[in-house]
Structure formats: C-alpha cells, structure tokens
C-alpha cells in the first residue's frame, strides 16, 4: 500500500510539472524542483540538496524532485521513494 501512495505522488507531481514547465523553464532551467501535492515548493542547485530538503520537510518521505529542463526526461528514479 505504501508503495502505491509514493508512486501516486510521483505521478501526480510529474503530471503537474509537465504543465508548469513552460512557465518556469527560462527562470529556473538546470535547477531541481522539490514537489509535493502537485506543487513546486522550492528550487535547488543540485538534486542532492532537493532530496535533503524534501526529507527534512516531509518526514513521511512523500515528495518528488524534477529537473527543470527542456530535455524529455522523467526523473522519477530521483523521486524519494522508500
């Protein structure tokens, strides 16, 4: 069950991210967006910093991280899923 909750969060965040991307690409390109609940909470210079912040802010570990890029890449594997 827990795996389904995490995967649902990752899927929801990625779907929202794809919609938001055209509006943020210019300002935040090459940053990493910390996402939870389909919303971007903050941007970080490295994926490691984003994961650390996500772990600190979300002890339940339900969040994901997406790179702000024009490349078609799903960073789902960087999503913090236990």
C-alpha positions in Angstrom: 0.0 0.0 0.0 2.8 2.4 0.9 4.4 1.9 -2.5 1.1 2.9 -4.2 1.0 6.1 -2.2 4.5 7.1 -3.2 4.0 6.2 -6.8 0.8 8.1 -6.9 2.6 11.2 -5.5 5.4 10.8 -8.1 2.8 10.5 -10.9 0.8 13.5 -9.7 3.8 15.7 -9.3 5.3 14.7 -12.7 2.0 15.4 -14.4 1.7 18.9 -12.7 5.4 19.5 -13.5 4.9 19.0 -17.2 2.1 21.6 -17.2 4.1 24.1 -15.2 7.4 23.6 -17.1 6.8 26.1 -20.0 6.2 28.9 -17.4 9.3 28.2 -15.4 11.9 26.9 -17.8 13.5 30.3 -18.6 13.9 31.4 -15.0 14.8 28.0 -13.3 16.5 26.0 -16.1 19.0 23.5 -14.7 17.6 23.7 -11.2 15.8 20.9 -9.3 12.2 21.4 -8.2 11.1 19.9 -4.9 7.4 18.9 -5.4 4.7 17.7 -3.1 0.9 17.6 -3.7 1.3 18.6 -7.3 3.0 21.9 -6.4 6.6 23.1 -6.6 7.8 24.0 -3.1 11.2 25.3 -3.9 14.1 25.1 -6.4 17.7 23.8 -5.7 21.0 23.8 -7.5 21.5 20.0 -7.0 19.3 17.0 -6.8 21.0 16.1 -3.5 20.1 19.4 -2.0 16.5 19.0 -3.1 16.2 15.5 -1.7 17.8 16.6 1.6 15.3 19.4 1.9 12.4 17.1 0.9 13.4 14.6 3.6 13.6 17.4 6.2 10.3 19.0 5.2 8.4 15.7 4.6 9.3 13.1 7.3 6.8 10.8 5.6 9.1 10.9 2.5 6.2 11.6 0.2 7.6 14.1 -2.3 9.5 14.1 -5.6 12.2 16.0 -7.4 12.2 17.1 -11.0 15.0 18.8 -13.1 13.8 21.9 -14.8 15.0 21.2 -18.4 13.7 21.1 -22.0 15.0 17.6 -22.3 12.4 14.9 -22.3 13.4 13.1 -19.2 11.4 11.6 -16.3 13.5 11.8 -13.1 11.1 9.5 -11.3 14.1 7.5 -10.2 15.3 10.5 -8.3 12.0 10.7 -6.5 12.5 9.9 -2.9 10.6 6.7 -2.6 11.3 4.3 0.2 
